[in-house]
Amino acid sequence: MVKILKYSFFDLIRSRWSLIYFLFFAITATSLLYLSNDTSRAIASLMNIIIVLCPLIGTMFGVMYYYNSREFAELLLAQPIKRSSIFLGQYLGLSISLTLSFVLGMGIPFVFYGILGSVEFANFAVLLLAGSMLTFTFVALAFVIAIKNENKIKGFGLAIVVWLFMAVLYDGLFLLSLFIFEDYPLDKFSLVMTVLNPVDLARILIMLQLDISALLGYTGAVFNKFFGTSMGFILTLICAILWIIVPVFGLNRLAGKKDF
Amino acid sequence: MKRILIILLCTWLASFTSDAATLEVCKGCTYQSIKAAIATAKSGDTVIVKKGTYKEGNIEIRKPLVLVGEGFPVVDGENDSEIFTIYADSVTISGFQIQNVGTSYTVDRAGINVVKSDHVVIKNNKLINTFFGIYLQKSKHNLIENNEIIGEAEEEMSSGNAIHLWYCKNIRIENNTLKKHRDGIYLEFVDSSRIVNNVSEGNVRYGLHFMFSNHDEYIDNTFRDNGAGVAVMFSRYILMDNNLFDHNWGTTAYGILLKEIYDSEIINSTFKKNTTAIYGESATRMKIHNNTFEQNGWALRLLGSCMDNTIKGNNFYSNTFDVTTNSSRNYNEYSGNYWDEYTGYDLDKDGVGDVPYHPVKLFSYIVTKSESSIVLLRSLFIDILNFAEKVTPVFTPATLVDEKPQMKPVL
C-alpha cells in the first residue's frame, strides 16, 4: 500500500493541478493578509473560501483521479496485490497531496506574516485542521461515488450533487427545520445538525475561535460550552474522524466486492 | 440697577472670602486629623490636607468648606466605611486619593456622598476601590471634574457605580476616567445635566446608564469594553454628540441600548466593533445622523416598536448586519447614508446613487424571526439567499429603503 501511496503521491505532486491549487491558496492568503492587515480578519475571510472550496476541489479531484487512473488500477489488479491496498493507497496519495498543497499554500504566507508565536496561531491551526479534514472526507466520498458508477458523467453528476447537498442544501433544510420546530428549544437540535455535516462542523469550529462568535448570542454560548468541554471536543473529533473513516471503509468494501 | 446689584454682590463675596481662614492638616500641624480641622473650621474656610495617610472612618461635612489635598493625601476607609459625606452646599473637595470603602450589601456606601447639597465641586481626585465612587442624591448645580475613579468590580451583584446620580439637576460631569465598576455613570431622575469628555471603560454592566432622565447632554465621551455598553432608558430630549463607542463586545453587549426614549439625538458618533451598535426598542422621534458604524456585528437593530426616527448621513462599513428589524413594515426614514455594500451606479454624477438601497438582508430578517438560525452565519446557502432577496425583495420590508444612498462616505 505504501508503495502505491508513494507512487500516487509523487505522480500528483508533479502534476500541474497540485501547483495551481497550491498557488491559488498562496495568492488568496497573501492578498487577504496584505489587504486586511489583520490576521483575525484574514482568517475569517479564508474560512468562507475553505468551507466551500476544500470540499468542492476534494470531490472533483477525487472523481477525476479515480476515472483517470482506472486503467492503471486495472493493471495493478492483475498483480498479486491486495485490492484494499491499491485503492487505499490511491486515496491516501490524493488526499495527502491535496492537503499538502492546501497547508503549504495557506501556511507559507501566514508564516511570513509571523503567525508562528502569535496569539492567532491556535485559530490558524484550527483553520488548517478543518480544511484538511474536509479534504480527506470529500475525497473519500468522491472515491465511493466513482467506484459505484462506471458511467463517468453519472459519477461526476452525483459527486457535484453530494457537494451541493453538503455545502448548500443541507443548510437550507437545517433552516427550514428551525422554522418548523420554532416552538421547541432548538439548541441541542442545532448542535446535532451541525455535527452531522462536515462542512457545518468545520464552519462552526472555526467561527467559535474567532471574534464573530459573539454574534451567535445564546446559541453561540451553548455551542461554546459544548465545544469548550473535553467531552465536546472528543465528540467533535470522533465525528470528524467518523466522517473520514466511514467513507473510507465503504470505499474499501466496495472496491473489494467490485467486479472489474 | 442690575449692575449695582452685581457689584454689591461681588464686594460681599470678596469680603466673605477674605474672612475665610486656612487650616492645615498634617502630622506635625495644629490639626492632625481631617475631622478635627473640619470641626473647628467656620463656614467658607479652606482646609489644606498635606501628604500622608488618614484613616478616620466616615468624615461628615456639614458646612460650606473647601477641602484641598496637597500631593494626593490618602484617605482610607479600611474597607469598612463611607469616606466623605457632604450635607452642606458649596463644598469643594479636590486633590485627594480616596480609597477602600468596601463592599456592602445593605447600604450604598461611597467614596464621596453628596446628600441634598448644591454647588458642590468635586475635582482632581483619585478614587480607588470605592464601592460607589461619587454618589449624588437630590442635589443641584454640582460639578464633578477630572476625577479618576477605578474600582475592582467583578460581578454586578457586589459592585457599585463610579458616578451615581439620583434625583439631581444641572450637574456637570467632565473629564473623568471611570473604570471597573458596575456602571461608569448612572443617572436616575437627573435633568438638564451635561456629561462631557469622560472615559468610561471596563465596567461590568454599562458605561453610562440613563433612567428617567430628561434634557441631558453627553458629548465627546469614550465608552470602551463595557459589559453591555451604554443604556438610555425611559428618557426624553437627550443629546448624544460626538461620542466614541468602542469594542463593547460580548454576547449581550451593545454600543447604545435604547428603550422607551423619545425626541433624542445621536449625532457625529463613532461605533466601532460593538456586537450591536444601536439597539432600539420603542425609540421614537430619534435623530440618528452623521454617525460612523464600523465593524459591528449589528449596526442598527431597531425593533418594530421604533417609530418616526430619521437615519441620515451615516456611514456603514464592514458590519456583519447593517440594519435589522423584526417587522415587515417600516416607520422610520432612512436617507442619504453611505453603505459599503451598495453596488448601484450614479449616472448623473451627483454623488447620490440612482438605485435605492435595501439595507436589510434576508438573513438578518430570518435571525430576528428565529434566533437559533444564527448558527448558519457565513454559510454559502445564506449568501445565496441574501443575493436572491437582494435582487427581488420579498420578505424584507420593501419600504425600508434608502432612496438616496451616497456613493462616497459622508464626512
Boltz contact constraints between the chains, C-beta under 6 A:
constraints:
  - contact:
      token1: [A, 48]
      token2: [B, 378]
      max_distance: 6.0
  - contact:
      token1: [A, 52]
      token2: [B, 380]
      max_distance: 6.0
  - contact:
      token1: [A, 167]
      token2: [B, 380]
      max_distance: 6.0
  - contact:
      token1: [A, 168]
      token2: [B, 380]
      max_distance: 6.0
  - contact:
      token1: [A, 168]
      token2: [B, 381]
      max_distance: 6.0
  - contact:
      token1: [A, 171]
      token2: [B, 376]
      max_distance: 6.0
  - contact:
      token1: [A, 171]
      token2: [B, 379]
      max_distance: 6.0
  - contact:
      token1: [A, 171]
      token2: [B, 381]
      max_distance: 6.0
  - contact:
      token1: [A, 172]
      token2: [B, 381]
      max_distance: 6.0
  - contact:
      token1: [A, 175]
      token2: [B, 373]
      max_distance: 6.0
  - contact:
      token1: [A, 178]
      token2: [B, 370]
      max_distance: 6.0
  - contact:
      token1: [A, 178]
      token2: [B, 372]
      max_distance: 6.0
  - contact:
      token1: [A, 178]
      token2: [B, 373]
      max_distance: 6.0
  - contact:
      token1: [A, 179]
      token2: [B, 370]
      max_distance: 6.0
  - contact:
      token1: [A, 182]
      token2: [B, 370]
      max_distance: 6.0
  - contact:
      token1: [A, 186]
      token2: [B, 372]
      max_distance: 6.0
  - contact:
      token1: [A, 190]
      token2: [B, 372]
      max_distance: 6.0
  - contact:
      token1: [A, 190]
      token2: [B, 375]
      max_distance: 6.0
  - contact:
      token1: [A, 214]
      token2: [B, 249]
      max_distance: 6.0
  - contact:
      token1: [A, 214]
      token2: [B, 250]
      max_distance: 6.0
  - contact:
      token1: [A, 214]
      token2: [B, 251]
      max_distance: 6.0
  - contact:
      token1: [A, 214]
      token2: [B, 275]
      max_distance: 6.0
  - contact:
      token1: [A, 215]
      token2: [B, 297]
      max_distance: 6.0
  - contact:
      token1: [A, 216]
      token2: [B, 374]
      max_distance: 6.0
  - contact:
      token1: [A, 217]
      token2: [B, 251]
      max_distance: 6.0
  - contact:
      token1: [A, 219]
      token2: [B, 372]
      max_distance: 6.0
  - contact:
      token1: [A, 219]
      token2: [B, 374]
      max_distance: 6.0
  - contact:
      token1: [A, 219]
      token2: [B, 375]
      max_distance: 6.0
  - contact:
      token1: [A, 221]
      token2: [B, 251]
      max_distance: 6.0
